[in-house]
Amino acid sequence: MFKQLLMFFLVMMLAVATVGCSEESTEPTPTTGTISGKITFDGTWPTTGNVQVSVYTTVAPPAYVPAGPPEQSSDPIAEGTEYNFSFEGLDFSSYAAVFVSWRDPANPAGALLLGMYQADASNSGMNAFGLPVAEPTAITLSADNADVSNIDIKADFNLLP
């Protein structure tokens, strides 16, 4: 009887160990995403106004200006040569543009574009009129692509009037 109980106990322990090892640990599927990167500033920082980075779902060509309010915007950025940004909790969607802009306190209704995310760095930047050389690069967030980083942008203060 002792051998039978011992065998039963060993078989049960082996079964529990096998079941416990066969279970895969799964991470929860993300429900929102993050866009992050670095802005490098060129030129003289303005003495007035606010500089911000914003993410938009829609833009209007041909000048590729924001169409509607941003999905998220940073707080005003403090003067410096670089700024790391991160927009968290974004819905899974396609984001048409990430813009860096300056808002003149004398004209708070409008903002001037200083730079935007463009994946092809050879095509990036703004022309002398403050308009994009090429259209912005869209960023798509999904459960399989929830965290997009290295969204690097050059912002040019030399474009300000």
N, C-alpha and C positions, 0 to 999 in steps of 0.2 A: 504494500500500500504506500509506503514512504517513497519508493522509486516512482510509482505512478504519479503521486503528487508533485515530486520533484520534476519529472518530465513535463507534466502539465504546466507547472510554473515556468520552466525554461521555454516551452513553446509559446506561452502567452507573452513572455518578455520579448522574445524574438519577433513575434507578430507586432507588438506595440512599437518596437524599435524600427521595424521595416515600414510600418505605416507612417511613423513620425518622420523618417528620413525621406520618404517619397513625396511628401507634401512640399510643393514649391513655394518659396516666399515670393509674394508679388507686391510690387510697389503700387500704391494707388495711382490711377490714371489721372494726370493733371486736368484741371477744368479751366484754367486760365494760363496765360503766358506772360513772358517778360521780354522786353526789347532793351538792350543796354549797349553802351559804347562810350567813346571818348570824343570830345570836341577839342580841336586845336585852334586857338585864336591867332589871327594875323592882323597887324596894324595897331593903331592907337585906340585904346579902350575909350568909349565916349564918356564925357564928364556928367551927362544926364541920361535919364531913360533907363529902361530895364532890358536886359538880355535874357532870353529864355529859349529852351528847346521844347518842341511840342511834337506830338504824333497825331497824324490825321488819317481818316479812312478815305477821304476823297480830296482831289485837287482838280482845278479847272485849267486845262490848257488854253491857249498856247504858252502862257507865262507860268503855268504850273503853280498857281497861287492856292492857298487853302480855300476849300469850299466848305464853309460851315465851321462850327467850333471844333477845337481839337478834342481828341479822345482823352488825352492827358497832357499837361504842361508842367514843366519844372517850376520851382520857385525862382525868383530872379537870381541870376548867377552872379556871384561875387567876382570882382576883377581878378584876372589871372591869365596864364597862357594856356592852361588845359582845364577841362572839366569832365568828370566822369558822370554819366547819367544812367538811370535805370527806371523804366516804366514797368511796374509790376501789376498783376491782376487784370491784364488786358484780355478781353474776350478772344476766342479763336476766330480769326477773321483775316482779311487781307488789309494791310495798312499801306495806303498809297504813298505816304511821305513822312519823313522825320525832318523837320525844319528847325534851323536856328534863326532867331529873329531879334530885332531891336525895336522897342516901342518908344517913340518920341513923346515926352510928357506934354508937348504942345499939341500933339495930334494923337490922343489915346485910342481913337477909333481904328487906326491903321498901324501896321507893323511893317518894317522893312526886312526883307529876307537877306540874311548874311551867309547862309550856306544850307546844304541839305545832304542827305545820304544818297550817294550814287555808287553803286557797286564797282563800276568801271572808273577807276581813279583817273585814267587818262582823259576821260570825258567830263570830269567833275569841275565844279566851280561856277562862277558867275561871270557875266560879261560886264562891260563898263556901265551898263544901264541897270545893273542889279538884277538882271534876269538870268535864269539858269542856262548854262551852255547846253545841257541835255536834260531830259526829264528825270524826275526822282526815281529811285529804285523802290519798288513795292516790297514789303516784308509780309510773309504769310505765317501766321501762328496756327498751330493745330496740336492735337494730342501727341502726334509723332514729332513735332517741331515746336515745342512749347517755350523754349528759351533760346532766343537769338541774341548773340553777343557780337562784339567786334564791329558794331555799327559806328564807324569812325567818320567824322565830319570835319571839314575845314571851314571855319567861319572867318570872313574877311571884313574887318572894320573899314577898310579902304573904300568899300562900296557906299558908305554913309555920305550924305550930302555935306 
